[in-house]
Amino acid sequence: MERRQFVRAALTASASAAAGAALSNPAEAASPATLTNVVFSEDDPGHFAAVKALHVPQVEVDAGSLKVTTPHPMSEAHYIVSHTVVLGDGTFVSRKTFSWRDHPVSMHKLPAGYKGQVTVTSTCNLHDWWVKTVTV
């Protein structure tokens, strides 16, 4: 077996085992405690508490649209990669990807008449994945 095939097979087996373990106990896999220092928020900034203010997405709601802003400086070495919007039931709405030259501001149109929770993410290339949930 070639080295690449061996590595691919080993990684596939490891990923399958991890997924199987998570699926065997879904309550544990989805518990907030398992997401500490994996997913960050205003209420749980984990080990990034010192940079929370620059990473938590700010959300403005206006007539069925969301304006998402991350008050983060943008440089080639450190920037916001993307914003994503997902409805309360898990339905994907849209995603905006940025380059370091962009301003981390995005507009997202919600489905007509939508009322409920919306989760917004802001991803930093150095400080990971930040979420904020709002009700519209």
C-alpha positions as CSV (number, residue, x, y, z in Angstrom):
1,M,0.0,0.0,0.0
2,E,1.3,3.4,-0.9
3,R,2.1,5.8,1.9
4,R,-0.7,8.3,0.8
5,Q,-3.3,5.5,0.6
6,F,-2.3,4.3,4.1
7,V,-2.5,7.9,5.5
8,R,-5.9,8.4,3.8
9,A,-7.2,5.1,5.1
10,A,-6.0,5.9,8.6
11,L,-7.5,9.3,8.7
12,T,-10.8,8.0,7.3
13,A,-10.9,5.3,10.0
14,S,-10.1,7.9,12.7
15,A,-12.8,10.3,11.5
16,S,-15.4,7.5,11.3
17,A,-14.6,6.3,14.8
18,A,-14.9,9.9,16.2
19,A,-18.2,10.4,14.4
20,G,-19.5,7.1,15.6
21,A,-18.6,8.0,19.2
22,A,-20.4,11.3,18.9
23,L,-23.4,9.8,17.3
24,S,-23.7,7.1,20.0
25,N,-24.3,9.8,22.6
26,P,-25.9,12.8,20.8
27,A,-26.7,14.6,24.0
28,E,-23.0,14.6,24.9
29,A,-21.9,15.6,21.4
30,A,-24.2,18.6,21.3
31,S,-23.6,19.8,24.9
32,P,-22.3,23.3,25.3
33,A,-19.5,22.1,27.6
34,T,-18.0,20.2,24.6
35,L,-18.0,23.5,22.6
36,T,-16.1,25.6,25.1
37,N,-13.0,26.9,23.4
38,V,-14.2,25.5,20.1
39,V,-17.1,28.0,19.4
40,F,-16.9,31.5,21.0
41,S,-19.6,34.0,21.9
42,E,-20.1,37.1,23.9
43,D,-21.2,35.0,26.9
44,D,-18.5,32.4,26.4
45,P,-15.4,33.9,24.9
46,G,-13.2,31.1,26.3
47,H,-9.5,31.7,26.2
48,F,-10.1,34.6,23.8
49,A,-11.8,36.9,26.4
50,A,-9.3,39.7,25.8
51,V,-10.3,40.0,22.2
52,K,-14.1,39.4,22.5
53,A,-15.1,43.0,21.6
54,L,-13.3,42.7,18.2
55,H,-14.9,39.4,17.2
56,V,-18.5,39.1,18.3
57,P,-20.6,39.9,15.3
58,Q,-22.9,42.9,15.6
59,V,-26.4,42.4,14.0
60,E,-28.8,45.1,12.8
61,V,-32.3,44.0,11.6
62,D,-34.2,46.1,9.1
63,A,-37.2,45.1,7.0
64,G,-36.3,41.4,6.5
65,S,-32.6,42.0,6.1
66,L,-29.6,41.6,8.4
67,K,-26.6,43.8,8.4
68,V,-23.7,42.0,10.1
69,T,-20.6,43.9,11.2
70,T,-17.5,42.6,13.0
71,P,-15.6,45.5,14.5
72,H,-12.2,43.9,13.6
73,P,-9.2,45.5,11.9
74,M,-8.3,43.8,8.7
75,S,-4.7,43.0,7.7
76,E,-3.1,40.4,5.6
77,A,-1.9,38.5,8.7
78,H,-5.2,38.9,10.7
79,Y,-8.6,39.3,9.3
80,I,-12.3,38.2,9.3
81,V,-12.7,35.4,6.9
82,S,-16.5,35.2,6.6
83,H,-20.0,35.8,8.0
84,T,-22.7,33.2,7.8
85,V,-26.4,33.4,8.6
86,V,-28.6,30.4,9.6
87,L,-32.2,30.3,10.7
88,G,-33.4,28.8,14.0
89,D,-34.3,25.5,12.4
90,G,-30.8,25.2,10.8
91,T,-31.8,26.5,7.4
92,F,-28.8,28.1,5.7
93,V,-29.5,31.7,4.5
94,S,-26.2,33.0,3.1
95,R,-22.5,33.4,3.6
96,K,-20.2,36.3,2.7
97,T,-16.5,35.6,2.4
98,F,-13.9,38.4,2.8
99,S,-10.3,39.0,1.8
100,W,-8.1,40.9,4.1
101,R,-8.7,44.0,2.0
102,D,-12.4,44.0,2.6
103,H,-14.4,45.6,5.4
104,P,-16.1,42.9,7.5
105,V,-19.7,44.0,6.8
106,S,-22.3,41.9,5.1
107,M,-26.0,42.1,4.1
108,H,-28.3,39.1,4.3
109,K,-31.9,38.8,3.1
110,L,-34.2,36.7,5.3
111,P,-37.1,34.7,3.9
112,A,-40.3,36.8,3.5
113,G,-42.1,37.1,6.8
114,Y,-39.6,35.2,8.8
115,K,-39.9,35.5,12.6
116,G,-37.7,33.6,15.0
117,Q,-34.1,33.0,15.9
118,V,-31.2,33.7,13.6
119,T,-27.6,32.6,14.3
120,V,-24.8,34.7,12.8
121,T,-21.2,33.6,12.7
122,S,-18.0,35.6,12.2
123,T,-14.9,33.6,11.5
124,C,-11.4,35.0,12.3
125,N,-8.3,33.5,10.7
126,L,-6.6,33.6,14.1
127,H,-9.3,33.6,16.7
128,D,-11.7,31.0,15.3
129,W,-15.5,30.9,15.1
130,W,-17.7,33.4,16.9
131,V,-21.5,33.2,17.1
132,K,-24.4,35.4,18.0
133,T,-28.1,34.5,18.1
134,V,-30.7,37.1,17.7
135,T,-34.5,37.0,17.5
136,V,-36.2,38.8,14.6
